[in-house]
């Protein structure tokens, strides 16, 4: 079976967020999918197979971390769409049937791809006890992001604070269903981004995710309200880093980025 490694939300190899992508005829049993994802050992591995004509979507899509299946993943969806379009397995917009409903990906003339995802519902909450100590920074606000992503969105003082975070990951794992999104307004928007973020998911086997598309379905409504604009660009300030362009459309959020295939090979086992 053919497997590819694709760097998503970047146009340069070895940056952005790497994802495994496998195009299949049908899904094997969950144990095998989980073992492959553990072997790939990236934040997510995406598995997709075509659906018959007349179905509500074109391809079925699932995402696995090295430890578990997840309900939504932006960068591995972008990576899958990139593989479909660059290999000719699908042309034009593609609809994916997923645990989070039908998600679409549309290629653009400039080579980028736009994902259409549900906007995360934000509910203000009190920061949980121990968050400041676990995160290593004082939260200004805290928001629950709803069932699709299950994160806690935290604004901290400034971009420097986000960049300097060195959290206690074991303690952080107990504070949300999936993980923590730490964010701040960009110090200098002239550098090409409006806000910065970092995402920590030790509960699902990912200490820090390089670039998290799903988190931007919460970051987009948060910062669009704060900054008064529907179109923004976020920079996820991990070691690899990546840019996500966001467009808020009510209960849907458009996420736009690029991707590049870095490895193309065969799974022999």
Secondary structure, DSSP 8 states (H G I E B T S, - for coil): -EEEEEEES-SSTTSSEEEEEEEESS---HHHHHHHHHHH-SSEEEEEEE--TTSSSSEEEEEE-SS-EES--HHHHHHHHHHHHHHTSS-S-EEEEETTEEEEEEE-TTS-EEEEEE----EE----TTHHHHHTS--SEEEE--TTT-EEEEE-S-HHHHHT----HHHHTTSSSSEEEEEEE-S-GGGS-SEEEEEEEGGGTEEEES--TTTHHHHHHHHHHHHT-SEEEEEE-SSS-EEEEEEEETTEEEEEE-EEEEEEEE---
